[in-house]
């Protein structure tokens, strides 16, 4: 049972998402400073992935995998419809809600340069949001580790410490000297937090591929907490990759006049989190046909469709620019719920 989320939902799963290649989940053409194609952000300025983008990419990948555009009556295609709900053009004829709700994917950490080469950056706000979310899903172990880290951080803020890292390894440069990132802190304002290290070690152990497990310990020791006043600017903007692209005339191999634009990307190895909430199917005929009677059944069928029945992870392309290698994300499913 879900405890705090009890009601129409009887199954919850925590998602951890690791960007494998740079990620551009955009807002459409807009204006973010001087950027033509900005990424999605929450109201605080942190990168995020809107639930509609995640749900749409997931459904689209399954629709294409099982050939539902050509034959929507296939078994897998009808189960996809039961899980996600009818397509837009079918809503008037088949008005029922899907059995799965998706939350936004919120940022937990983002990589950036530091004295040790590359570190993970986070903030007090990002940890607070994670704690509230995992409490609702009943993920007690990760919630408690995050809470202990946050309490340690807040205790240091109260003592006037403005720069907190998981260990000194985050700040040791190639020469062995202490390097303070981006030159905005003094060494006297520095504090190490073992609780921060323990939390991110647990997160990295969950989300990292087996082939990179050897890097978990190293990366967990290189986590940096930015204070509230600077975090949105540094994490939400300075650590975001900006590139400029052009379009060519393929006949002349020259740049098309006016075809110049800029794009934003979240760098690889950023960590996001979110949730999948499953309820009893609302469409009775399909539910009875395939024996899907509960949120647990819905989740299991979704896992089967994603081909993760023998594991907990799968890969998904999110956002735009897939043809140039953008948006490959590793999704890890962690069971939630408290009795």
Secondary structure, DSSP 8 states (H G I E B T S, - for coil): --GGGBTTEEEEEEEEEEESS-B--B-SS--BTTBSB-B-B-TTS-BEE-HHHHHHHHHHHHHHHTTTTT-TTSHHHHHHHHHH---GGGTTTS----SEEE--EEEEEEEEEETTEEEEEEEHHHHHHHHHHHHHHT-HHHHHHHHHHHHHHHHHHHTT--EEESSGGGGB-TTS-B--GGG---GGGEEE-HHHHHHHHHHHHHHS-GGGGGGHHHHHT-EEEE-HHHHHHIIIIITSEEEEEEEEETTTTEEEEEEEEEEEEB-TT-EEEEEEEEE--S-HHHHHHHT--SHHHHHHHHHHHHT-TTSSEEEEE-SS-GGGT--EEEEEEEE----
